[in-house]
Amino acid sequence: MKRNVLLVALAMMLALPTAASARDWYVSIKRGRGKKGTKVKPAKDLGNIVAKIVDGDVIHIAEGVYLGRGKSGSTGLAAAVKILGGYSDDFSKRDPWGAHRTILTGLDVYGGSTDSRLIVDCRKRGPKPLVIDGLIIDNGPRNHFKTEKNLLILRKANGGKNKNASPERGAIRVKGGQCLVSITNNVLMNTAPTAGVIQIWSSKNGKVSIRNNLIINNTGEGVYAMTSFHGRSAQGLPEYEIHNNTFLFHWKHDAIATYGGNAIKLDSSVKLKATNNVFGFGDYGGVDNIKKSKWVKLANNLFFGNKLYDYREYNTAMKVDDIEDESDILGEDSEGNLSKMVKVKVGKRFATIYASLIPVSRHAVDAAAKVKNTGANQLRGILGLPLQAGAVKMDANIWLPRLMIDEALAAGSAQFLGKYGCKKP
């Protein structure tokens, strides 16, 4: 009798609706209204429904230009979900780099957000999948340019002209924890981060896959592979798989900065495999292993146009032909990397702008500084302290000029030499 009562009670509990269950959501800037988020009655912006999203949800975003909730230019959510862009407005077709582009951007308006365009917090969720696929994230409209020609970004806001600071966060920021992160088939462009265009904190046993993305015309690092777990051996370290991506035009933070300008940068306690990528035109280099991770494989990647190195291991800068001989860390299977002259089909307009950049070095700025003849400097001289120089303004004429979406896609829609980098999905 007691057993039957328990079984009936258990059945009743299982029949009760759960607080939240996974479902499909639909977003359309053209037809969206309200928070039903169905295919027939979609939401207008991802930011409008983030409070309702739970782990396991699938979010389908139709073609169009999305500015974020309240035109904030930034969207954050805390769930392990699938975000899929590039749909036709009726969600019957997908063509994210062609006819049905889902463009996440914002406005350069004083007081707006300067955070990453898409932020996902998956900590404490275990090994659940997080997928970001088929988005075009373009910060060009969010950046603050010196003039209407959009050639030189400014890092500071100007309230008098209703201009915001250029955002110092990148396109995608993920606190991944142990989630199974997959970032695929996206175009990430015109962002001005201090750190990563894609910046991911993984943790113990976390896994990250970054494939077939076009990451073009950004400051900072194209991908910053980070970890919140630091073990003494390879066991449990987060694993990053970075394959068939095209990294082009990575700028330093500013004209005299000593950081940024790499395609990939990684923490010391991560495992990383990078194969069949394109690493081109980095102000510093291709892969920066300055923190000396011992678990890195670089194989069959194409390098060209990097100014200081193709690969750096602590303070040893190497060009591609020297990697196999001079690296103390890379495994013996790190082979097949090459450098070759190729054509980057970015278009004449942007190519002309990029080629006309007048470089400014930190050394030139320091040399141009003049020591001030002040009482304070006289005292510093008597005490044997360095003298203080006057401020010197030496800016580049061009920095992170705005690249247009069609120009970016022309450069990255086909693989280089038939197998390197991304291609139109």
N, C-alpha and C positions, 0 to 999 in steps of 0.2 A: 504493500500500500504506500509506504513512504517513498519507495523507489518510483512509483508511478507519479506521485505528486511532484517529485524532483524533475522528472522528465517533462511533465506538463509545464512547470515553471521555466525550465530551460528553453522549451519551444517558444514560449511567449516572449522571452527575452530576445531570442534570435529574430522573432518576427517584428520587433520594434524597429522603426527607422533609425539609422545612424545619424549623428549630428551633421556629418558631411560625407559625401561619397564622390568619387572621381567622376568627371563627365567631360564632354566636349563643349568648348566655348567658341563663339564666333564673333569677330570684330570687323566692322566695316565703317570707314570714315564717311562713305557716301550715304549709306542707308541707316547707320547705327543710331539708336536712341534707347535710353533706359538701361536696365541692368539684367534683362532676361538672358542676353547673350546666346540666343538660339540662331540657327541658320536662317530662319524666317525673320526674326527680330534681333539682329545682332547688336552688340554694344558698339559705341562710337570710338572708344579708345581702350587699349589694354589697361591704362591707368585707372579707368572708371570701375573696373571689376576686380582689382587686385585683392580687395578685402574678402572676396568670396571664393578665391581660388585655393584649392587644397592639393596635396600631393597626388600625383597621378593624373591630374587634369591635362587635357590636350587643348591648346589654344590655337585656333586658325585665324590668321589675320589677312584680310583681303588687300588688294592693291590700293595705293593712295599714299598721301603724305600725312604722317602722324606727328603731332607736336607734343604729345603727352597730356595728362590730365591738367586742365587749366592752362594749357600751352606752356607747361613748366619746362619741357625739354628733357625730362628725366622720369624714369619709371622704375620703381622698386617693388619686388615681391619676395615673399618668404615661403617658398614651396618648391618641391622637386616636380617639375612639369615638363611638358613638351610645348615649345613655342614654334609654330610653323608659319612662315610668311610666304608671299608670292602667289596668292590665290586670285582668281578672277572674282568679281564682286558677288557672283552667285555661288562661289566656292566649288564650281564644277571642274576647274582647271588650275594647274600651277605652272608658273613660268617666272621664277623670282628674279632672274637677271634679264628678262626680256619683256614680254607684253604685260606682265602683272607684277610690277615692282612694289614691294612693301617698304616704304622709306620712313625710318624713324629719325627725326631731327628735332629742331626747336627754333626759337627766335632769339636774336641778340637784343634783349630788352632789359634795361636796368632793373636789378632786383630778382631776375630769373635764376633758375638753378644753374650751378656750375658743376654739378655732379655728373657721374657717368650716365650715358643715355639709358642703359639697361643694367639694373642691379638685381642680383638674385642671391638670397641667403638660404643655403641648404644645410647649414650646420645642424647637428643632432638629428639627422633624418636617416642615418644609416645608408646602406648601399642602394639607394634608389636612383633611377635615371633622371637626368636633367638634359634636355635637348633644346638647342637653339639653332634653328635651321631656316635659311631662305630669307634673311633680313638684309636690307641695305641701311646701314647706320651712317649718316652723313652729318657731321658737325659743322659743315661749311656755313650754314645759315646761323648757327649759334655763336660763331667766333666773332670777336671784335677786331675789325681791321682798321688800319690807320686812315685809309681813304676808300672811296667807293670802288677803286680798282681791285680791291681784295687781294693785295700782294703781300702785305706785312701785318701779321697778327699783333695785337696788343694784349698784354697780360692783365692790365689794370682796367677797372671800370671807369666810366665817365658819366656820372649822374646828370650833368648839365646837358649832355647830348643824348640821354636815355640809352646809353650803351653799357652793356654788361662786360665783365671780364671774360676773356676766352676761357672756357672750361679747362681746368687742369686735371680732369679725370678723363679716362678713355671711353671707348664705346661700350665694352662689356666688362662688368666687375662681378666676379662670382666668389662667394664664400662657400666653397664646395663641400667641406667636411669629407665624409666618406662617399659622397654621391658619385655616381657614374656619369661624368660630364661629357657631353658630346656637342661640339660647336662646329657646324658644317654648313657649307654653301652660302656663306655670308660675305657681304662687301662692307668693309669697315674703313672709313676714309675721313680725312680732314679733321681728325681729332688732335688735341694739343696737350696730352697728358704729361705729367712729370714722370710717371711710371709706365704702366702698360696700356696699350690699346685694348688688348685682352689681358686682364689681370685676374689671376685665379689663386686663391688660397685653398689648397687641398690639405688633407690630413692623413692620418694613419690608414693605410690600405686604400686611399682614394685613387681613382683612375680618371684620367682626362684624355679625351681624343679630340684633336683639332685637325680637321681635314677639309680640303677643297675650299679654302677661304681666300679672298683677295683683300689684303691688308695694305693699303696704299695711301701715301701722303699724310703721314702722321709724325708728331714728335714723340719722344720717349722710346719705349721698347714695343715692338710689335706684339710679342707675347711675353708676359712676365710670369714664369712658372715658379710659384711660391709654395711654401709648406708651413703648417703650424705644428708639424711633428718632426722631431729631430732625433733619429736613432743613431746608434753607433755602428750599425751594419746596414746592409741593404734590406733586411727584413722589415716589412711594414711601410717602407718609404712610398710616398705617392708616386704614381707612374704617369708620365706624360707621353703621349704618342702624337707627333706633329708631322703630318704627311701631306704632300701635294698641295701646299699652300704657296701663294705668290706674295712675297714681301717686297714692296718697292717704295723708294723715297721716304726713308726714315731720318728725320731731322733731329739734331740735338734740341735740348729744351729751348735754347735761344742762341744767339750768334756767338757768345763767348762762353757758353756752358761747357762743363767738362763731363757731362752725363747725358744719357739718352742717345738716340741715333743708332740703335741696334734692331735687328729683326727679332732675336730671341735673347732673353736674359733669364738666368735661372738661379735659384737658391742652391746651397751646397747639399742639402739633404733631399734631393729629388732624383728619381730615375727619369731619363729623357731619351727618346729615340726620335730622330728627325731624318726623314728620308724623302727624296724626290721633291724637295722644296726649291723655290727660287729665292735667293737672297741678293737683292740688287739695290744699289744706291743708298747705302747706309752712311750717315755722317761719321759714324765710328766704325761699325762693322756688321757682320752677319750674326754670329753666335757668340755671346759674351758669357763665358764660364769663369768670370773673375773670382767667384767664390769657390771654385775648384770642386765641383761635384765629381765624384769618382764613377758615376754610373751614367755616362753619356755615350750615345752612339750617333754618329753623323755619317750617313751613307748616301751616295748617289744624289747629292744636292748640287745645284748650279749657283755659282757665285759670280757676281760681276759688279764693278763700279763702287765697291766699298772703299772708303777713303783711307782708313787706318789698318784694318785687318779684316780677314774673312772669319777667323776664329781666334778668340783670346782665352788663354788659360792662365788665370791669375794675372801676372804682368807680362806674360809672353805673348806678343802679337804675331800672328802667323797668316800668311797668305795661303790659299788653298793648296798649292803645290807642296807646301812644307808641313801640312798638318800630320800626315802619317809618320814623318821623320821626327818632328820636334815635340809632338804632344807626349806628355808623361802620363796622361790619364785615360785618354780615349782607348776603347778596346780595339783589338786587332781587326775587327770587322768594320771599323770606321774607314771605309774605302769607297772608291768610285766617285768621289767629289771632284768637280772640275770647274774651271773658269773658262768662259768662251764669249766672244763678241756676239751679241744678239741684238735684234731690233725690238725696242719697246714701243708699241704702237699707241702711245699716249696722246698723240696728236701734236701738230705743229705749235699751236698756241701755248700749251703748257710746257712743251719741250723748250721753246724759246725763252719762256720766263725762267725756268729752272736753270738753263744754261747761262743766263745773264746775272745770276747771283754773284755779288762781290763778297768773297769771304772776309770775315773779321776774326782774327785770332786773339786769344787771351794774352799772348805775348805782346802783340801790337798794342793792346789797350794798356798793359802795364808799362810798356816803354814810353807811351805817350803821356802818362801821368806826370805832372810837374809837382815837385815838392814845394809846399807852402812855407814862406818865410814868416813864421809866426812865433810868438813867445812860447807857445806850447811845444813847437818843434825844437826851439833852442834848448828847452828843458829836456826833451826826449833825447837830443843829441848828447847833452852832458851826461845823462844817465845811461847812455849806450843803447837806447831803444831805437827801433826803426822809425824813420821820419814818416809823417803822414802826407800823402799826396792829394792833390785836388781831384775832384771827380772828373772823369772823362766820358763824354758821350760818343760812343762809336757803335752805332747800330748798323746791322745789315740793311741793304736796300730792299731785300725780299726775305720773308720768312713764313713758311707754310702758306704759300699762295693757294687760293681756293681752286681745287680741282673739281671739274664737273662730272656728274655721274656717267654720262655717255663716254667721256674721255677715260675714266677709270675702267669701265667695262671693255672698252676697246683694247686696253692694255692687258686685261686679265681674262678674257673670255676663252682663250685658247692656250694650250700648254706650250711652253717653250721647247723647241727641238723635239716636239712630239711626245714628251713624257715628264717634263719638269713643271711644277707649279700646278695651279688650279685651271679649271675649265668650266664653261657654262654648264650648270647642272640641268 
